[in-house]
Amino acid sequence: MRAISSALPFPRGSTYSDGPNGAVTMTATTADELTGRLYVVRDTNHGTGLNVVLRCVRNTTGGSITIDGTAALPQHRIYSFDGDSKDWGTEIDAVTGAIGEVGKPIDDEYPGAMVIVENDLLYVVDEGPTKIVTAAASVANGLHESVTPDALGALHLNVTDGTEYKLGTIDAAQTDEDLDVLVFVNAGLVSPDDNS
């Protein structure tokens, strides 16, 4: 059962260390009780009127994460989870490194060029509408087609039903490369059953 709260521990678009808690020096265990928890907010970015479920995670990539792009044109990528069983769904360790790897996109409320320091807490989108960057080459995503992460944390089409993780569905046909596009992210950390 998924326990979901509506009281965010820090505002969207910020991190734990720069949220309402003031300047906090982050360690590998600071605010551990928040990691993996789910929070529901309304979509205020895309006009869908839907809920967005955010998952609070720790940056354990070994360094800072910088949101690609610029403040006017950010590029949000998909991050995989730490492979340690106790950390599954609580820590992100890198952009997805293989087609179909399980991961979630960083919340698109974060502006381009924002830096998220190691061990800081941030939000990824666990379910609902968000923008994710398309692949750098060979983009041909059709309306409402399933998408999966690629080897660089971007969107990949050609989801093989029943064998690849389905991150979600793309909102509109897309052929532009390296551009944030609207995706409706599927809930949870497993691929939904193929109902086709």
N, C-alpha and C positions, 0 to 999 in steps of 0.2 A: 504494500500500500504506500502511495506517495503522499507524504505530509507536506503541504504547501502553505506557506505563510504569505501575508500581504505586507508585512512590516519589514522593509529592507534594512539591513544593518548599516548600509552606507548608500548614498544616492547613486543612481545609474549614471554612467559616464565618469565615475570617479572610482578610486580604489579604497581599500580599507585604510591605508596609510595616509591618504589625503582627504578622507571623508570627515564626518562630524566629530571623529575622535581626536582631531588635531594631528599634528605631526607624530607619527609612530615609527619607531625603528623596528623593521620586520625581521623576525627570525623564522626558522623552519616550523615553529609551533605556535607562533602568535595567532590568537583567535582560531585555533584548530576546531573549536566547537561549531564554527560557521561553515566549514568546508563540506561540500556535498549537499548542503541544504538547498531547498527549492523555494522560490519566491514568485508570486504572481503579480504582474503589473498590466496595465492597459497599453495597447499599442498606441503610442503618441507620435510615431514617426512616419507611418505608412497609410494612415487613414482607413485601416481595415475594421476598427472597432473591436478587434479580437484581443484576447488575453495573450500575454507573452510570459512563459515560465522561464525564469532565470535560475541558473545553478551557480552557487558561489564556489569558486575553485582557487587553489593556490598556484602561483607561477613557480614551477620547479624546473624551468628550462635550462638553468645553469647561468642565466644572465637576464638582462632586461628584454622585454617585448616592446617593440615599437610598432604601433599601428601603421601599416603601409600607407602610402599616398600622402595627400595633403589634407588640411582641415576642411577644404571645400570638396575634395574628392577622395575620401578615405577608402581603403581596401581592407575589408575584414576577412580574415582567414579562419580556417578550421584547425583546431588543435586536438591532438590525441591525449589520452589520459595516461598517467604514470602506470607502468606495468605491474607494480607491486599490488597484490590483491587487496591489501588493507587500504591502499590509496586510490583504488579504482573509482572514478567519478568525483574525486576530491582534489586531484592535482593534475595540471596539464604540464606535459614535459617537452612538447615540440609540435610544430605544424605536422599534420598527417604526413607520413613518409611513404605511404603505399596507396594505390587505388583501392578504395573500399575500406580503409582502416576506420575503426570506430572513433568518432570525435564529435565535437560540437563547436559552432562558430562563436567567436568573441562577440559580445553584444554590440550591435551597431550604434549604440548611444555613445561609444567611445570615439572621440574625434581623431582624424588622421594626424599622424606624427606624435600622438601621445605615447609617452614612455611609461611602462609598467615594470617596476623594479622586481628583482628576484625575491621570492617569498611573499610578495604582496598578494592580497586577495582581490579578485575581480569577478565579473559575471560572464558566463557563456550562456547562449540561448539553448535551453533544453527542449523547448517546444514553442511553436508559433512563428509569426512573420519576422524576418530579419533580412538584412542585405549581406551577401557573401560575394567575394570576388570570383569572377569566372577564370577559367584556365588561360594561360598565356598563349595558347595556340590551339587550333582545331576545335573551336567552339561551335556547336550546332545543337543547342538545347531547344526542344520543342515545348509548346504550351503544356503546362501541367505534367511534364515528364519527371520521373524520379531522377534524383541526382545523388551522387556519393562524393566523398572527398577524393582529390587526386593526390599525387605524391608531393605536392608543394602547398597543401592546405587550401587549394582552390576547388571549384566545382568541376566534377567530371560527369559526363553523361553515360551512356552505354551501361546502365546498371543491369547486371545479370540477375534476373529474378530468382530468388531463393538461394543465391550464393554470395551476394554482396550486401553490405550494410547500406540501407536506404536512409540517407540523411533526411530527405524531405522531397518536396516537389517544387519545381520552378514556376513562378507566377505567370511568366510570359515567354514566348519564343525568344531566343537570344542567340545572336551570332557575334556580338562584340567580345573582344578579348580584353582581359585585365580590367574589368568593370564590375562594380558592385551591382548585383541584381537581387530582386526580391525572391526569397525562398520561404516556403512554409515548412519549418523544421518539425520532423516527427518526434514524439515524446520518447523519453527514455534512452537507454544506452544499448539497446538491441534492435535489430532490424525487424520491422513489422512483418507479419506473415504475408506472403504473396496471395492476394485474393483474386488474381486474374484467371 
